[in-house]
Amino acid sequence: MRYGNVSPMQTNLTASLRGEIRAEMARQGLTRHSLASATDMSVWALGRALSGSRDFGFSEVADVAAALGIPAHELIARAERAA
């Protein structure tokens, strides 16, 4: 669910970010369980964020990027290029 005025660009960026995280998980052979255990997110919260049922928080993006071994700015830049 989205609250307030969310631009199409923001929606595309968040969808691209989810896609980039899923793609990197696939490249590294990571499951939701393994990524969740490497962050402070529960498997349930990670699954909802990856599916788009909820957005990733800023600190969650940083934690996920660190767990993937990618600087957060690089993960966001990839999503921006794909959006």
N, C-alpha and C positions, 0 to 999 in steps of 0.2 A: 504494500500500500504506500502511496506517495502522498506527502503532505505539502501544502503550500504550492507555490508556483515553481514547477520544475521544467526547465527548458528541454526541448528535444535533444540539444547537445549534451546536457547533463545525463539524460536518459541513455543516449548512445554511449557516452563515456563509461557509465557504470556497467552497461551490458558488455562493452569491450573489455573492461577490467575483469569481469567475471570470466569472460572467454580466455583472456590471457592467463589467468590463474589456472583454469582448467587445462589449458594447453601445456603450461609448464609442469603441472602435475603429471600429465600423460607422458611428457618427455622424460621425466625423472622416475616414472613408474610408481608415483605416490598415490595412495588411496586417501579418501576423506579422513579415515581413522588415523592414518599415519601423519597427515598434515595437521589435524586437530591436536594430536598428542604433542606435536612440536610447537604449538602455539598455546595461548590461553583460552582458545575457543573450544566449546563443546562440539562434538560431532554434529549434533542437532543444529546448533547456530551456524556452523560452517556450511552444512548442507542447505540451510535456508538462504544464506548469503550467496552461495554458488548458484542456486536456482532462481534467484531474483525475488524471493519472497520477502527479503529484507536487504538493506544495503549494508556493505561493509563500513564499519567505523574507521576513522583515520588510523587509530592505533592498531586496529585489526589488519589493515592493509600493510602497515609497517611490520607487524608480527609475521604475517603470511609471507611477505617478501623475504624477511630474514630467514624464515624456515626453508624457503625455496633457494636461498643462497643468492638472491638478486637484490641489489639496492632498490628501495621503494621507488625512488625517482625513475629508475629504469623500467620498472613494472608499469608505472603510470605513463611514462613516455610511450611504451609499446601500445598501451590501451588508447592513447591519444592518436597515434598513427593509424590504428585500426578503426577508430570511430568514424 
